[in-house]
Amino acid sequence: MPKIATKPPGRLACIGVGMMLGAHIGPRARSHVEQADVVFAAVSDPLVELWLQDMNADVRSLQPHYAEGKSRHQTYREMVEAMLAEVRAGKQVCGAFYGHPGVFAQVAHEAIAQARREGFHAHMEPGVSAEDCLYADLGIDPGRFGCQHYEASQFMFYRRRIDPSAYLVLWQVGIAGDRSCRRFATGPAHRRLLVERLLEDYPADHEAVVYEAATLPITAPRMESVKLSNLADTELHMHSTLVLPPATALQPDTAMLARIEALERAAVTGSLTISSLSLETEGAT
């Protein structure tokens, strides 16, 4: 009988532990941590690493791959290779990432893609992200006015069409304008350029919110209101997020509304016509 092709024994699962220590991890993600031969951790706090060590005896931090002045692209390649080396050795590997493993987590995406290219089983298990916490803490329903999300530097590098009647969320605003991928922060000069771009669509006194999700049960989220004109001198971190509420009212599309009304009116008329024909047919019989 012909042999059935099987995948190599090594496996990779990239899971999200959520934003808050111990509070956001799901049962499937927890089981991957507990059952793995080795766990690679890219998390927000050394306490989270200690917490993971309570679930698995072999937890290896990915943080030492970071270094001041070192390209993050090189750091990410090293992290991917560290995980893939253990997968190739036939181990059950878990990559544990803070928040959601697929949100601002290039390493998880690249590691899974590389593992699959090499024929290994690999998948991602979602987690509670900073975006989820943002909606809850700031009381935002993205379905009410709409919500636009951009990485802050990408927003500056490319021309984007902004709708000021919707929420605008800019991620990693603390490194806005960084082209080197080697820094962990940019300064007021870069932020002034960001403000200059925002002033094309928002007034200078528009109130924005600097947001940072809570990562420990004993801490509170940062939700600091700031006027755009003061943003350049506001303390920001790599994990800071800038949220701009709508600055203008929603503008009705009268032409589209008229077309929808005509469409619905035609549908009702057609339905009435079919009903009338049906009654005439029944009367004839």
N, C-alpha and C positions, 0 to 999 in steps of 0.2 A: 504494500500500500504506500502511496506517496506520503511524504512527511508534510504535516501541516505547519506552515511558517508561524513562528511565534516571536513576540517582541522580546528584546533582551530583558533580563530580570530587573535591572535598575529602574526606579520610578522617581518621578519628581512631582511634588504638590506644592504650589505656592499659595499660601493662605493669608488672610487678613486677620489680625488680632484686634482690630478696631482701634479707636482713638484713646479710650480710657482703660487704664490698667484693670484687667479682670472683668470688666463690665460688658464688653461688646463682643467677645469671641463666641462664635456659634458652636454647637456640638460637633458638627462635621469637621470644622477647622481644629477644634481641640483634639479630636481623635487622630488627625494627621500628625499633630505635634507629639502626642503620646505614643503613637505606634511607629514613628520614624526611627531609623537607625542613627540618623544625624539631623540636627536642626540648625539651619543657618538663620541668624536673627539680624534683621535690619529694622530696629525699633527706635522709639522716641526717647527712651530713658533707661539707664542701667537697671532701675528697679524692674522694668519689664523683662529684661534678660534674666534677672534672678527668678522672677515669676515663671518664666518658661523653663528654667532649670528644675523647678519643682515637678514639672510634667515630663521632662526628658533628661537623662543623665548626660547626653552629649549635645550641648548647645554651643555653637560657635558664632561669635559676634562678627558681623561684616563691617563694623565701624572702623577697625584699624586700616581698612583699605583707603579711607579718606585721608587727605593731607593737604595742608595749606599750600597753595600754588600748584597742586597736582590737578591735571585735567580730570573732570568728573567722568569723561568718556573712558579714560584709562581705568579709573576706579570701577566703573560699571563692568568693564570687560573682565577685570580681575575677579569681581564678585560672581559673575556668571561662570567663569572657569572654575572657581572654587567649588561651586555646587555641582557642576557637570562632572568634575573629576570623581566625585563620590558616586554619582549616578552611574558613570562608566565602570566603576568598581563593583557594581551590582547591588548597591545599597538603596534602601528606601529613604529618600531625601525629602525634607520639608524646608521650604523657604518661608520664614515667618516675617511678614512685613506689617508695620504699623498702619492703621487705617485699612484701606482697600488695596490689595496687592496689585491691582491694575490701574490705579489712579496715581499719577505722578510717580510711577514705580517702573522705570524703564528696565531695570534688572529682571524683574519677574517676567515681563513680556519676552525679553530676549532669551532668558534661560529656558522658558517653555518652548519657544520656537526652535532653539538649537537642539534641545532634547528630542523633540519630535523629528527634526531633520535626521538625527542619528538613529531613529527607530525606537526610542524609548517612550514609554507611556508618561505623559505629563499633562497636568490640568491645573486650573486656577479655582480656588475657593474664595468667594467674595467676603468682604468684611465691612463694618461700619466705617464710612469715610469721613473726612473733615467736612465734605459737602453735606452729608447727612446731618452732622452735628450743627452745621451752620443754619440749615433750615429750621431745626428745632430751637436752637438758642435765640435766633433773631426773629422767629415767628414768621418766616417767609414761606408762602405757598407759591412755588414756581409756576403753577398753572393759572394764577390770578392775572399777572401782568406779563408773564414770560420772563426768562432768565438767560442772560448771555454769559458764557464762561470763556475766559482766555488766560493763558499764562502771561504774566505781566510783560516779560521781555518780548515774547512773540507779538503781543499787542503793539509794542513800540516799533518792532522791526518791519511790520507789514501793515498795509492799509486795510483796515477792517471797517465794515459798514455798521455803525453803532445806532441802535434804536434807543433814544433816551426815555421812551415811554415804558421800557422794560428794566428789570434789574440788570446791572453790570457787575460781574464778579471777576476780579483780577487776582490770580493765584501767584504765590511766591513774589510778592511785591517788594520784599526786602532786598532782592537781587535784580530788581527791574533795570533793564538796560545792559546787563552783563553779557558780553559777547565772548568772553574768554573761557567760560565754563571752568574757571579755576578759583573763583572767589566765592565767599560765603555771604557777602554783603556788598551793596553799592551805597554810595553816599547821597547827600542832598543834591549835588549837581545832576546826577542821573534822574533823581525824582522830580526835579524841576522840569526836565524834559518830558517826563510822564505827565505831569500836571499840565504842561503846555498842550500836549496832545488831547487831554481830557477836556480842556477848556474850549475845544472846538465844538463840543456837544453839550457841555454843562456850564452853568454859571460858577463864578469863583467862590461864591458863598454856599454852594451846594454841600449839604451835610452827607458825608460818607461815613462808613464804619470800618475800623480796623479790627479784624476778627482773628482770634487764635483759639482753637478748640482746647478744652481742658483734657489733660492726659492722665491726671491722677484724681482719685475721688476726693482728695482734700483740697483741690484747687478749683478755681472758677474760670470759666472762659473769659477771654479778653474781648470786650465789645466796646471799643472806644470811639466815640463820635468825633469827627474832625472835619473841618471845612477844607475843601480842595486847596484853597489858597495857603493853608498851613501844613499841607501834607509833607512837603519837602523836609520840614524840620521835626517831623513826628518820628518817634522811635519805632523802627520796624525791624523785624527779624526775617530770616529765610522762610519761616513757616507762616508769616503774616499774610492775611488775605484782605483785600480791599473790596468792600461792597458798596456800590453806589445805587441807592434807591431810584425809582423813576423820577425824572425831572419834568416831564410833560405828561399831559393826559393822553390816553389812547385816542387816535384819530380814526373815526369810522370811515370805512371804504364804501362810500355811497353807491358807487357804480357796481361793486360786487354784491352789495346787499340788494340792489335792485334786480340784478340777474338771478340771485337766489330766490327772491320773492316771485319773479316771473316763472322760474322753474317749478316752484311749489304750486303756484296757481295753475299752471298747465297740467301738473300731475293730478290736482283735484278735479279739474275740468275733464280730463281724460277718464278719471275714475267714474265721474258722474255719467259720462257718455256711455261707458261700458255697462253701467248699471241700467241705464235706460234701454239699451239694446237688448239686454238680458230680459227685462220685463216685457218688451214688445214680443220677443220670441216666445216667452211662456204664454202670452195672451193669444198668439196665433195658433198655438197647439191646443 
